[in-house]
Amino acid sequence: MLVAIRNSLRAPINSFTRMLQTSAPVASEKFDHKRIPLDDEGVQGEKVVDLDNVLKLKQNIFPTADSDNLLFDGTPYKNLPICNIRVSHNNTIFTLTDYTGVVKIIKSCGIEGFKNTKKGTNIAAQTTAISLATKAIDRGIKTVRVRMKGLGPGRLSAVKGLQMGGLDIVSVTDNTPVSWNPPRPRKARRL
């Protein structure tokens, strides 16, 4: 054994590494994460979107004093119907009102047929939003504003469901109440 090691030290380095190799060589088609990518590889995103120019084009991204009079499908912004979405951990409730606040349509995940804990899921919120959107389109409502209230799993999927149902969403407003003096948390569990 000692003689083999002494002979391998005298031999060229290539034979020493071959002696310690235990597995077959791996195919070179695998992705080599240590290789430095070329300039045109994987960095196209930097060149595709120039954020400064996009922000300059969207100067009216924030509301101004004239925003209430902007026309959407021939209706001023202040006269558009409002879709109020109340999202909780247990349910998602949709209320479609006109601009004065008179309720036109009410839908919730429970009304839609979801029971117990399934009412609080994002799939239930999306399904309910699609059915509300189809009912609104049947009544002639195409463009709406959205007011979101509460924290729950169905927040994003509710708005997505309204879009999938065919409604044009002009603005999304978050009306979640934030407490500056929240209640004291529960005492820690002792194990």
WORA-V114318 format. One record per residue. RES is the residue in three letters. SS is DSSP state (H for helix, E for strand, L for the rest). PSI is psi in radians with two decimals (999 if undefined). BURIAL is + if it has 9 or more other ideal C-beta (glycine too) atoms within 8 Angstrom, else -. Layout:
# WORA-V114318
RES/SS/PSI/BURIAL
RES/SS/PSI/BURIAL
This chain:
# WORA-V114318
MET/L/-0.84/-
LEU/H/-0.62/-
VAL/H/-0.68/-
ALA/H/-0.70/-
ILE/H/-0.71/-
ARG/H/-0.70/-
ASN/H/-0.63/-
SER/H/-0.49/+
LEU/H/-0.55/-
ARG/H/-0.46/-
ALA/L/2.84/-
PRO/L/2.75/-
ILE/H/-0.61/-
ASN/H/-0.74/-
SER/H/-0.50/+
PHE/H/-0.74/+
THR/H/-0.58/-
ARG/H/-0.53/-
MET/H/-0.56/-
LEU/H/-0.09/-
GLN/L/2.26/-
THR/L/-0.34/-
SER/L/2.90/-
ALA/L/2.64/-
PRO/L/2.49/-
VAL/L/2.59/-
ALA/L/2.50/-
SER/L/0.01/-
GLU/L/-0.23/-
LYS/L/2.70/-
PHE/L/2.24/-
ASP/L/1.83/-
HIS/L/-0.19/-
LYS/L/-0.25/-
ARG/L/2.40/-
ILE/L/2.21/-
PRO/L/2.71/-
LEU/L/2.98/-
ASP/L/-0.59/-
ASP/L/0.21/-
GLU/L/2.08/-
GLY/L/0.10/-
VAL/L/0.47/+
GLN/H/-0.47/-
GLY/H/-0.55/-
GLU/H/-0.63/-
LYS/H/-0.37/-
VAL/H/-0.83/-
VAL/L/2.14/-
ASP/L/1.82/-
LEU/H/-0.62/-
ASP/H/-0.76/-
ASN/H/-0.64/-
VAL/H/-0.75/+
LEU/H/-0.56/-
LYS/H/-0.63/-
LEU/H/-0.60/-
LYS/L/1.11/-
GLN/H/-0.50/-
ASN/H/0.60/-
ILE/H/-0.47/-
PHE/L/2.52/-
PRO/L/2.59/-
THR/L/-3.01/-
ALA/L/-0.46/-
ASP/L/-0.02/-
SER/H/-0.55/+
ASP/H/-0.39/-
ASN/H/0.03/-
LEU/L/2.46/-
LEU/E/2.33/-
PHE/E/1.97/+
ASP/L/0.66/-
GLY/L/0.05/-
THR/E/2.31/+
PRO/E/2.64/+
TYR/H/-0.70/+
LYS/H/-0.28/-
ASN/H/0.15/-
LEU/L/2.58/+
PRO/E/2.68/+
ILE/E/2.30/+
CYS/E/1.87/+
ASN/E/2.24/+
ILE/E/2.08/+
ARG/E/1.94/+
VAL/E/2.17/+
SER/L/3.12/+
HIS/L/-0.37/-
ASN/L/-0.35/-
ASN/L/2.89/+
THR/E/2.16/+
ILE/E/2.24/+
PHE/E/2.35/+
THR/E/2.09/+
LEU/E/2.10/+
THR/E/2.84/+
ASP/L/-3.11/-
TYR/L/-0.33/+
THR/L/-0.30/-
GLY/L/0.09/-
VAL/L/2.19/-
VAL/E/2.29/-
LYS/E/-0.81/+
ILE/E/2.41/+
ILE/E/2.30/+
LYS/E/2.55/+
SER/E/2.91/+
CYS/H/-0.54/+
GLY/H/-0.71/-
ILE/H/-0.61/-
GLU/H/-0.27/+
GLY/L/-0.01/-
PHE/L/2.42/+
LYS/L/2.66/-
ASN/H/-2.19/-
THR/H/-0.29/-
LYS/H/-0.32/+
LYS/H/-0.49/+
GLY/H/0.06/+
THR/L/2.84/+
ASN/H/-0.45/+
ILE/H/-0.69/-
ALA/H/-0.72/+
ALA/H/-0.74/+
GLN/H/-0.74/+
THR/H/-0.74/+
THR/H/-0.67/+
ALA/H/-0.69/+
ILE/H/-0.75/+
SER/H/-0.62/+
LEU/H/-0.70/+
ALA/H/-0.72/+
THR/H/-0.65/+
LYS/H/-0.67/+
ALA/H/-0.70/+
ILE/H/-0.62/+
ASP/H/-0.54/-
ARG/L/0.00/-
GLY/L/0.20/-
ILE/L/2.13/+
LYS/L/-0.67/-
THR/E/2.29/+
VAL/E/2.81/+
ARG/E/2.67/+
VAL/E/2.31/+
ARG/E/2.14/+
MET/E/2.41/+
LYS/E/2.23/+
GLY/L/2.92/+
LEU/L/2.27/-
GLY/L/3.07/+
PRO/L/-0.29/+
GLY/L/0.24/+
ARG/H/-1.00/+
LEU/H/-0.69/-
SER/H/-0.40/+
ALA/H/-0.80/+
VAL/H/-0.67/+
LYS/H/-0.68/+
GLY/H/-0.65/+
LEU/H/-0.69/+
GLN/H/-0.72/-
MET/H/-0.52/+
GLY/L/-0.24/+
GLY/L/0.09/-
LEU/L/2.53/+
ASP/E/2.06/-
ILE/E/2.11/+
VAL/E/-0.78/+
SER/E/2.66/-
VAL/E/2.11/-
THR/E/2.36/-
ASP/E/2.00/-
ASN/L/0.51/-
THR/L/2.18/-
PRO/L/2.36/-
VAL/L/2.15/-
SER/L/2.24/-
TRP/L/-0.25/-
ASN/L/1.30/-
PRO/L/2.80/-
PRO/L/2.74/-
ARG/L/2.39/-
PRO/L/2.82/-
ARG/L/2.71/-
LYS/L/2.67/-
ALA/L/2.49/-
ARG/L/2.42/-
ARG/L/2.27/-
LEU/L/999/-
